[in-house]
């Protein structure tokens, strides 16, 4: 019975190589633990929030794909002809049931299973991963479509190849776990290797931290070919001391910041461009007010990958670049990753 907290991972820079390790793709979707007990099925999120109402087509499909009583760990994704589409996945979190049903038909979700926590009356969390995987392979119906068993290999060279070759399909990287690893809830006992790059961005504003004592995040921008500055994401994960320091460092750039600021009119714009501060269905009522800065400062940030012209996750501040001109911060510096076909990845599956 829910809740069950998912097992977590520690970030590492390179694919680990050691005897007894297994490797899987890191899917870019919503982590989901599925609980089935007869006709009852619950899709639980990483934060114990039920996802069942947002993905009714998956709930119906998993009733056919899973045995009568089980708990399965996996990922909800939206698969398109160009790879995984996280933006389409986010749109599924809609409050209106009618809209949820429409989106379920237009952009149906898929489920990728990668671990089995319980089967019948048997608690499998103390069993080694190799045994959980063996059982999962035997109980999951993948012939129905949109239910998949994640590829697995014990070959670190193949894992490295996946890491490089399938980024264009929207994958986050590679997951690594020991074949004898038990399932440890809410503990970082796996490894994850994620794509990371750096870019020089214009710092055009900031948001205060929720404690009100310093800078919570820097608002980042890049220029397009037409010379328009687009909001591409934020740099956060700052220490408490650094948040307070930044408040003083950025103070001079607040003076007359709105005069000619490229984002001054963002609130009046209903479409076009990417502007900071807009509320959305998934911001949860957070305070998204921001303090404009004269766009004269350049920051080097570390990011994972870009989707729809924005950093897919929050970036990390590396350093400020007084040697760079803001106008030199364009989209041209971002890596373009060619699309990859998902079926190729599934064709390469092996077992430990």
Long-range contacts (C-beta under 8 A, 24 or more apart in sequence): 1-35, 1-37, 2-33, 2-35, 2-42, 2-44, 2-48, 3-44, 3-48, 4-33, 4-35, 4-44, 4-71, 4-117, 4-185, 5-48, 5-185, 5-186, 6-31, 6-33, 6-46, 6-73, 6-185, 6-186, 7-73, 7-115, 7-183, 7-184, 7-185, 7-186, 7-187, 7-189, 7-190, 8-186, 8-187, 8-188, 8-189, 8-190, 9-175, 9-188, 9-189, 9-190, 9-191, 9-192, 10-188, 10-190, 10-191, 10-192, 11-191, 11-192, 11-193, 11-194, 12-176, 12-191, 12-192, 12-193, 13-193, 13-196, 14-193, 15-156, 15-159, 15-160, 15-163, 15-174, 15-176, 15-193, 16-156, 16-176, 16-191, 16-193, 17-156, 20-178, 20-179, 20-180, 21-154, 21-156, 21-176, 21-177, 21-178, 21-179, 22-129, 22-130, 22-133, 22-152, 22-153, 22-154, 22-176, 22-177, 22-178, 22-179, 22-352, 23-152, 23-153, 23-154, 23-155, 23-156, 23-158, 23-159, 23-162, 23-174, 23-175, 23-176, 24-114, 24-150, 24-151, 24-152, 24-153, 24-174, 24-175, 24-176, 24-177, 25-150, 25-151, 25-162, 25-166, 25-171, 25-174, 25-175, 25-345, 26-171, 26-172, 26-173, 26-174, 26-175, 26-192, 26-193, 26-194, 27-75, 27-77, 27-84, 27-112, 27-150, 27-171, 27-172, 28-77, 28-84, 28-86, 28-170, 28-171, 28-172, 28-312, 29-75, 29-76, 29-77, 29-78, 29-84, 29-86, 29-89, 29-112, 30-75, 30-76, 30-77, 30-89, 31-73, 31-74, 31-75, 32-73, 32-74, 32-75, 32-76, 32-111, 33-71, 33-72, 33-73, 33-74, 33-117, 34-62, 34-66, 34-70, 34-71, 34-72, 34-73, 34-74, 34-111, 35-71, 36-62, 36-63, 36-66, 36-67, 36-68, 36-69, 36-70, 36-71, 36-72, 37-68, 37-69, 38-68, 38-69, 39-63, 41-66, 43-76, 51-76, 53-97, 53-100, 54-92, 54-93, 54-94, 54-100, 55-92, 55-104, 55-109, 56-100, 56-101, 56-104, 57-104, 57-105, 57-108, 57-109, 58-109, 58-110, 58-111, 58-146, 61-111, 61-144, 61-146, 61-147, 62-111, 62-147, 64-141, 64-144, 65-111, 65-140, 65-141, 65-142, 65-144, 65-147, 66-139, 66-140, 66-141, 67-119, 67-120, 67-139, 68-120, 69-118, 69-119, 69-120, 69-121, 70-116, 70-118, 70-119, 70-120, 70-139, 71-116, 71-117, 71-118, 72-113, 72-115, 72-116, 72-117, 72-136, 72-140, 73-113, 73-114, 73-115, 73-116, 73-117, 73-183, 74-111, 74-112, 74-113, 74-114, 74-115, 74-150, 75-111, 75-112, 75-114, 76-109, 76-110, 76-111, 77-109, 77-110, 77-111, 77-112, 78-107, 78-108, 78-109, 78-110, 79-110, 79-146, 79-342, 82-169, 82-339, 83-168, 83-169, 83-170, 83-171, 83-339, 83-340, 83-342, 84-169, 84-170, 84-171, 84-342, 85-170, 86-170, 86-307, 86-312, 87-307, 87-308, 90-282, 93-281, 93-282, 94-281, 95-281, 108-146, 109-146, 110-146, 110-147, 110-148, 111-146, 111-147, 111-148, 112-148, 112-149, 112-150, 113-140, 113-147, 113-148, 113-149, 113-150, 114-149, 114-150, 114-175, 115-183, 117-183, 124-183, 125-182, 125-183, 125-184, 125-185, 126-182, 126-183, 127-182, 127-183, 128-179, 128-180, 128-181, 128-182, 129-177, 129-178, 129-179, 129-180, 129-181, 129-182, 129-183, 129-352, 130-179, 130-180, 130-352, 132-183, 133-351, 133-352, 134-351, 137-351, 148-346, 149-349, 151-345, 151-346, 151-348, 151-349, 151-350, 152-349, 152-350, 152-351, 152-352, 153-348, 153-349, 153-350, 154-179, 154-350, 154-352, 155-350, 158-348, 158-350, 162-345, 162-348, 163-193, 163-195, 165-340, 166-340, 166-344, 166-345, 167-195, 167-305, 167-337, 167-340, 168-337, 168-338, 168-339, 168-340, 169-339, 169-340, 169-341, 169-342, 169-345, 170-307, 172-304, 172-305, 179-352, 194-304, 195-304, 195-305, 196-302, 196-303, 196-304, 197-302, 197-303, 197-304, 197-305, 197-334, 197-335, 198-300, 198-301, 198-302, 198-303, 198-318, 199-300, 199-301, 199-303, 199-315, 199-329, 199-333, 199-334, 200-298, 200-299, 200-300, 200-301, 200-321, 200-324, 200-328, 200-329, 200-333, 201-232, 201-235, 201-298, 201-299, 201-300, 201-301, 201-315, 201-329, 202-229, 202-295, 202-297, 202-298, 202-326, 202-329, 203-250, 203-293, 203-295, 203-297, 203-298, 203-299, 203-320, 204-229, 204-231, 204-261, 204-262, 204-263, 204-292, 204-293, 204-295, 205-257, 205-263, 205-276, 205-290, 205-291, 205-292, 205-293, 206-246, 206-250, 206-290, 206-291, 206-293, 207-234, 207-287, 207-288, 207-289, 207-290, 207-291, 208-291, 209-238, 209-243, 210-287, 213-240, 213-243, 213-244, 214-238, 214-240, 214-242, 214-243, 214-244, 214-245, 214-246, 214-247, 215-243, 215-246, 215-247, 215-250, 216-243, 217-314, 218-246, 218-299, 218-317, 219-276, 219-290, 220-299, 220-301, 220-311, 220-315, 221-262, 221-263, 221-295, 221-329, 222-329, 222-330, 222-331, 222-334, 223-327, 223-329, 223-330, 223-331, 224-330, 224-331, 225-330, 225-331, 228-262, 228-273, 229-262, 229-263, 229-295, 230-273, 230-274, 230-309, 231-263, 231-273, 231-274, 231-275, 231-276, 231-310, 232-274, 232-306, 232-309, 232-310, 232-311, 233-303, 233-310, 233-311, 233-314, 233-315, 234-311, 234-314, 234-315, 235-299, 235-301, 235-314, 235-315, 235-316, 235-317, 236-314, 236-315, 236-316, 237-314, 237-316, 238-317, 250-293, 250-297, 253-293, 253-294, 253-296, 253-297, 254-291, 254-292, 254-293, 254-294, 255-294, 256-294, 257-291, 257-292, 257-293, 257-294, 258-292, 261-292, 261-294, 261-295, 262-295, 263-292, 264-292, 274-309, 274-310, 295-326, 296-326, 297-326, 298-322, 298-324, 298-325, 298-326, 298-328, 298-329, 305-337, 306-334, 306-335
